[in-house]
Amino acid sequence: MGSVALPDRPLSVGELLDAAVELLRTRAKALLGIGLVLAVLEQAALAPLWADRVAFWSSPTSYLPWLAVGLGCESLAIGLLAVYAGRTARTALGGTPGGVALPIFTAVLVALVMVTSAFAFGVPWVVAYALLGFAVPAVVIDRARNSFGRSARLVAAGGMRAGMIRLLGYGAWLGIRLAFAFAAKKLLDEVFDIDDPLATAAIWALINGIAYPALACLDVVAHVENRIRVEGLDIELGRARATGRPADAVLGEAR
């Protein structure tokens, strides 16, 4: 399916994670560059958090607003990166990429949903992340008019498998990010005697600049693989190639 590695059959979870890494590798310069810029902008938006660390850790009420804003910022970054990764995937599948205005708007809407659901703690955010997280790939790859509904329907039709994989990927990268951040902070504090909020922000920007592109690529390949499982996308594309039918007609069918 083109020069970019994408699922061409149902994959195991491990194979799907490998496919996401391969997609990131083939577009590493652009994705990591954009990811780093977005991560730096995120830290700038969260600057009051680092400037007022005592208040931040003092109580759940002071923690919740920053948690919600942080989840919204990272969702927006992942969504914007998924626009680029999704356009790459659509081209690799034989389609023609469309405009970016609607996908970017969709990424903003997804981020707003994540902020709202985060204020309720726990379950609402988990459900929203699993069900609605493929809205950007749906509008970019499928050209779905109702990308939120399309994302939720496909995840549900696949037995929630794609949503669980999305949560698994987020959890794995959250563990990596926390481990890296705490280790780097401890190194700065104890070895270099640096206790500067700017250094903390730089640490998070660096690791998030890697994590966000990886999660965006996972969204794209998981969406494609879920369409293969639920809709037989691989078979439809094979038939299209054999009959000379444009791939856009298959990819753009929002069922």
C-alpha positions as CSV (number, residue, x, y, z in Angstrom):
1,M,0.0,0.0,0.0
2,G,2.4,2.7,-1.2
3,S,5.8,3.5,0.1
4,V,4.5,4.1,3.6
5,A,4.0,1.0,5.8
6,L,0.3,0.6,6.6
7,P,-1.8,-2.4,7.6
8,D,-2.8,-4.5,4.6
9,R,-4.5,-7.2,6.7
10,P,-5.8,-7.6,10.3
11,L,-2.9,-7.2,12.7
12,S,-2.1,-8.3,16.2
13,V,-1.7,-5.6,18.8
14,G,2.1,-6.0,18.7
15,E,2.1,-5.7,14.9
16,L,-0.1,-2.7,15.0
17,L,2.3,-0.9,17.4
18,D,5.2,-1.8,15.1
19,A,3.2,-0.4,12.1
20,A,2.7,2.9,14.0
21,V,6.5,3.1,14.8
22,E,7.2,2.4,11.1
23,L,4.9,5.1,9.9
24,L,6.6,7.5,12.3
25,R,10.0,6.4,11.1
26,T,9.2,7.1,7.4
27,R,8.0,10.6,8.2
28,A,10.2,11.2,11.3
29,K,11.7,14.6,10.3
30,A,8.3,16.3,9.7
31,L,6.4,14.6,12.5
32,L,9.0,15.0,15.2
33,G,9.7,18.6,14.1
34,I,6.0,19.5,14.3
35,G,5.6,17.5,17.5
36,L,8.5,19.4,19.2
37,V,7.0,22.8,18.2
38,L,3.6,21.8,19.5
39,A,5.1,20.4,22.7
40,V,7.0,23.7,23.3
41,L,3.8,25.7,22.7
42,E,2.0,23.4,25.1
43,Q,4.5,24.1,27.8
44,A,4.2,27.8,27.2
45,A,0.4,27.5,27.7
46,L,1.0,25.6,30.9
47,A,3.7,28.0,32.2
48,P,1.6,29.1,35.2
49,L,1.6,25.5,36.4
50,W,5.4,25.4,36.6
51,A,5.5,28.9,38.1
52,D,3.1,27.9,40.9
53,R,4.1,24.3,41.7
54,V,3.2,24.5,45.4
55,A,-0.4,25.5,44.7
56,F,-0.6,22.9,41.9
57,W,0.3,20.0,44.2
58,S,-1.5,21.2,47.3
59,S,-5.0,20.0,46.6
60,P,-7.2,18.2,44.0
61,T,-9.1,21.4,43.3
62,S,-5.9,23.1,42.2
63,Y,-4.8,20.1,40.2
64,L,-8.0,19.6,38.2
65,P,-7.9,22.7,36.0
66,W,-4.4,22.0,35.0
67,L,-5.1,18.4,34.4
68,A,-8.0,19.4,32.1
69,V,-5.9,22.0,30.2
70,G,-3.0,19.6,29.9
71,L,-5.2,16.8,28.5
72,G,-6.8,19.2,26.1
73,C,-3.4,20.5,24.9
74,E,-2.0,17.1,24.3
75,S,-5.2,16.0,22.5
76,L,-4.9,19.0,20.2
77,A,-1.3,18.2,19.5
78,I,-2.0,14.6,18.7
79,G,-4.9,15.6,16.6
80,L,-2.9,18.1,14.6
81,L,-0.2,15.6,14.0
82,A,-2.8,13.0,12.9
83,V,-3.8,15.4,10.2
84,Y,-0.4,15.2,8.7
85,A,0.0,11.4,9.3
86,G,-3.5,10.8,8.0
87,R,-2.9,12.7,4.8
88,T,0.3,10.6,4.3
89,A,-1.7,7.5,4.9
90,R,-4.5,8.4,2.5
91,T,-1.9,9.1,-0.2
92,A,-0.2,5.8,0.5
93,L,-3.5,4.0,0.2
94,G,-3.9,5.4,-3.3
95,G,-6.2,8.3,-2.5
96,T,-5.8,12.1,-2.9
97,P,-5.4,14.2,0.2
98,G,-8.1,16.9,0.8
99,G,-7.9,20.2,2.5
100,V,-6.7,20.7,6.1
101,A,-9.2,23.3,7.4
102,L,-11.9,20.8,8.5
103,P,-9.4,18.3,10.0
104,I,-7.8,21.0,12.0
105,F,-11.2,22.2,13.2
106,T,-12.0,18.6,14.1
107,A,-8.8,18.3,16.1
108,V,-9.8,21.5,18.0
109,L,-13.3,20.1,18.8
110,V,-11.8,16.8,20.0
111,A,-9.5,18.7,22.3
112,L,-12.5,20.7,23.7
113,V,-14.3,17.4,24.4
114,M,-11.2,16.1,26.2
115,V,-11.0,19.2,28.4
116,T,-14.7,19.0,29.3
117,S,-14.6,15.3,30.0
118,A,-11.4,15.7,32.1
119,F,-13.3,17.9,34.6
120,A,-15.5,15.0,35.5
121,F,-12.4,12.8,36.3
122,G,-11.8,9.2,35.2
123,V,-14.6,7.5,33.2
124,P,-15.9,10.3,30.9
125,W,-12.4,11.0,29.7
126,V,-11.6,7.4,29.2
127,V,-14.7,6.8,27.2
128,A,-14.2,10.0,25.1
129,Y,-10.6,9.1,24.4
130,A,-11.5,5.6,23.2
131,L,-14.6,6.4,21.2
132,L,-13.9,9.8,19.7
133,G,-10.2,9.8,19.3
134,F,-10.3,8.6,15.7
135,A,-12.4,11.6,14.6
136,V,-9.4,13.2,12.9
137,P,-8.3,10.1,10.9
138,A,-12.0,9.6,10.0
139,V,-12.2,13.1,8.5
140,V,-8.8,12.9,6.8
141,I,-8.8,9.4,5.5
142,D,-12.5,8.7,5.1
143,R,-13.6,12.2,4.5
144,A,-16.5,11.6,6.9
145,R,-19.0,14.4,7.3
146,N,-19.8,13.3,10.9
147,S,-16.3,12.3,12.0
148,F,-17.3,11.9,15.7
149,G,-20.1,9.6,14.9
150,R,-18.0,7.7,12.4
151,S,-15.2,7.2,15.0
152,A,-17.6,6.0,17.6
153,R,-19.5,3.7,15.2
154,L,-16.3,2.0,13.9
155,V,-14.8,1.5,17.4
156,A,-18.1,0.0,18.6
157,A,-18.4,-2.2,15.5
158,G,-14.9,-3.5,16.1
159,G,-15.8,-4.6,19.6
160,M,-14.0,-1.6,21.2
161,R,-10.7,-3.1,20.1
162,A,-9.4,0.0,18.4
163,G,-10.4,2.1,21.4
164,M,-8.7,-0.2,23.8
165,I,-5.5,-0.1,21.7
166,R,-5.6,3.7,21.7
167,L,-5.9,3.6,25.5
168,L,-3.1,1.0,25.7
169,G,-0.8,3.3,23.6
170,Y,-1.6,6.3,25.7
171,G,-0.9,4.4,28.9
172,A,2.4,3.0,27.6
173,W,3.6,6.4,26.5
174,L,2.4,8.0,29.8
175,G,4.6,5.5,31.7
176,I,7.5,6.3,29.4
177,R,7.0,10.0,29.8
178,L,6.7,9.9,33.6
179,A,9.7,7.7,34.0
180,F,11.9,9.9,31.7
181,A,10.7,13.1,33.3
182,F,11.3,12.0,36.9
183,A,14.7,10.5,36.0
184,A,15.8,13.7,34.2
185,K,14.4,15.9,37.0
186,K,16.3,13.9,39.6
187,L,19.5,14.1,37.5
188,L,19.2,17.9,37.2
189,D,18.4,18.3,40.9
190,E,21.0,16.0,42.4
191,V,23.9,16.1,39.9
192,F,23.7,19.5,38.4
193,D,21.8,21.2,41.2
194,I,19.3,22.8,38.8
195,D,15.9,23.5,40.2
196,D,14.3,25.7,37.5
197,P,10.7,25.5,36.3
198,L,12.1,26.2,32.8
199,A,14.2,23.1,32.9
200,T,11.2,21.0,33.9
201,A,9.2,22.5,31.0
202,A,12.0,21.7,28.7
203,I,12.1,18.1,29.8
204,W,8.4,17.6,29.2
205,A,8.6,19.4,25.9
206,L,11.3,17.0,24.7
207,I,9.6,13.8,25.7
208,N,6.1,15.0,24.5
209,G,7.7,16.0,21.2
210,I,8.4,12.3,20.7
211,A,5.3,10.9,22.3
212,Y,2.7,13.0,20.4
213,P,3.9,12.0,16.9
214,A,4.0,8.3,18.0
215,L,0.4,8.5,19.4
216,A,-0.8,10.3,16.2
217,C,0.7,7.5,14.0
218,L,-0.9,4.9,16.2
219,D,-4.3,6.6,15.7
220,V,-3.9,6.5,12.0
221,V,-2.8,2.9,11.6
222,A,-5.3,1.7,14.2
223,H,-8.1,3.4,12.3
224,V,-7.0,1.9,9.0
225,E,-6.6,-1.6,10.6
226,N,-10.1,-1.2,12.2
227,R,-11.6,-0.4,8.8
228,I,-9.9,-3.6,7.4
229,R,-11.5,-5.6,10.2
230,V,-14.9,-4.0,10.2
231,E,-15.4,-3.0,6.5
232,G,-12.9,-5.1,4.6
233,L,-11.0,-2.1,3.4
234,D,-8.1,-4.2,2.2
235,I,-10.5,-6.3,0.0
236,E,-12.2,-3.2,-1.3
237,L,-8.9,-1.5,-2.2
238,G,-7.8,-4.7,-4.0
239,R,-10.9,-4.8,-6.0
240,A,-10.6,-1.1,-6.9
241,R,-7.0,-1.6,-8.1
242,A,-8.1,-4.7,-10.2
243,T,-11.0,-2.9,-11.9
244,G,-9.4,0.5,-12.2
245,R,-11.8,2.1,-9.8
246,P,-10.3,5.2,-8.0
247,A,-9.2,4.5,-4.4
248,D,-10.9,7.7,-3.4
249,A,-14.3,6.1,-4.0
250,V,-13.4,3.4,-1.5
251,L,-11.6,5.5,1.1
252,G,-14.3,8.2,1.1
253,E,-17.2,5.9,1.7
254,A,-18.5,6.8,5.1
255,R,-20.7,3.8,5.9
